[in-house]
Amino acid sequence: MVSSRSWRHSAFPSFHGQDIRKTFLSHLCKQFNSNGITVFDDQGIERSQTIAPALIQAIRESRVSIVVNYASSSCCLNEFVEILKCKNVVMPIFSE
């Protein structure tokens, strides 16, 4: 018998910068939500050099991680390491 894992979130967006949040990511999340795809919302979670426990939990509870171009952020790179540890499906998005 195969047990299926239940996911709290369909997608975990990992990104760097308010410009990404207010432009690309806001449009992506709006489309996802209108199609019944739940996206983790990190509003209210303070970012720092260490990953907040709430973010680690959200990564673990998300089926897919959407990684948006952020190589200059050590915080986001730490999130990426956690994403890889969880073996989530990762969708990288690179932009200029």
C-alpha positions as CSV (number, residue, x, y, z in Angstrom):
1,M,0.0,0.0,0.0
2,V,1.4,3.4,-1.0
3,S,0.7,6.3,1.3
4,S,0.4,9.7,-0.2
5,R,1.9,12.7,1.5
6,S,-0.5,15.6,2.1
7,W,1.0,19.0,1.4
8,R,0.0,22.2,3.3
9,H,1.1,24.4,0.4
10,S,1.4,23.6,-3.3
11,A,4.3,26.0,-3.8
12,F,7.0,27.7,-1.7
13,P,8.4,30.8,-3.4
14,S,12.0,31.6,-2.6
15,F,13.1,34.9,-3.8
16,H,15.1,38.1,-3.0
17,G,13.8,41.7,-3.0
18,Q,10.7,43.7,-2.8
19,D,10.8,44.4,-6.5
20,I,10.3,40.7,-7.2
21,R,7.5,40.4,-4.6
22,K,5.6,43.4,-6.0
23,T,6.0,42.5,-9.7
24,F,6.7,39.0,-11.0
25,L,5.8,37.1,-7.8
26,S,2.5,38.9,-7.1
27,H,1.3,38.1,-10.7
28,L,2.4,34.5,-10.4
29,C,0.7,34.0,-7.0
30,K,-2.5,35.7,-8.2
31,Q,-2.6,33.2,-11.2
32,F,-1.8,30.2,-9.0
33,N,-4.5,31.2,-6.4
34,S,-7.1,31.7,-9.1
35,N,-6.4,28.2,-10.3
36,G,-6.6,26.6,-6.8
37,I,-2.9,26.3,-6.3
38,T,-1.9,27.4,-2.7
39,V,1.3,29.4,-2.4
40,F,3.0,30.0,0.9
41,D,2.9,33.6,2.0
42,D,5.9,34.8,4.0
43,Q,4.4,38.2,5.0
44,G,5.1,38.9,8.6
45,I,8.2,36.5,8.9
46,E,11.3,38.5,9.6
47,R,14.3,37.6,7.3
48,S,17.8,37.3,8.7
49,Q,21.0,35.3,8.1
50,T,19.5,32.2,9.6
51,I,16.3,30.7,8.3
52,A,13.3,31.3,10.5
53,P,11.7,28.1,11.8
54,A,8.4,29.1,10.0
55,L,10.2,29.1,6.7
56,I,11.8,25.7,7.2
57,Q,8.4,24.3,8.1
58,A,6.8,25.9,5.0
59,I,9.6,24.5,2.8
60,R,9.0,21.0,4.2
61,E,5.2,21.3,3.8
62,S,5.3,22.5,0.2
63,R,5.2,20.2,-2.8
64,V,7.1,22.5,-5.1
65,S,9.6,25.2,-4.5
66,I,9.8,28.1,-6.9
67,V,13.3,29.6,-6.8
68,V,13.4,33.1,-8.4
69,N,16.8,34.6,-9.4
70,Y,18.5,35.6,-6.1
71,A,22.1,34.5,-6.1
72,S,23.3,37.6,-4.3
73,S,21.4,36.8,-1.1
74,S,23.0,34.5,1.5
75,C,19.6,34.2,3.2
76,C,18.0,32.9,0.0
77,L,20.9,30.6,-0.6
78,N,20.4,29.1,2.9
79,E,16.7,28.6,2.0
80,F,17.9,26.8,-1.2
81,V,20.0,24.4,0.8
82,E,17.0,23.6,2.9
83,I,14.9,23.1,-0.2
84,L,17.5,20.6,-1.6
85,K,17.5,18.8,1.8
86,C,13.8,18.3,1.6
87,K,14.0,17.0,-2.0
88,N,11.1,19.2,-3.1
89,V,10.5,19.6,-6.8
90,V,12.4,22.8,-7.7
91,M,11.3,25.2,-10.4
92,P,14.2,27.7,-11.0
93,I,13.2,31.0,-12.7
94,F,16.0,33.3,-13.9
95,S,15.4,36.9,-14.9
96,E,17.5,40.1,-15.4
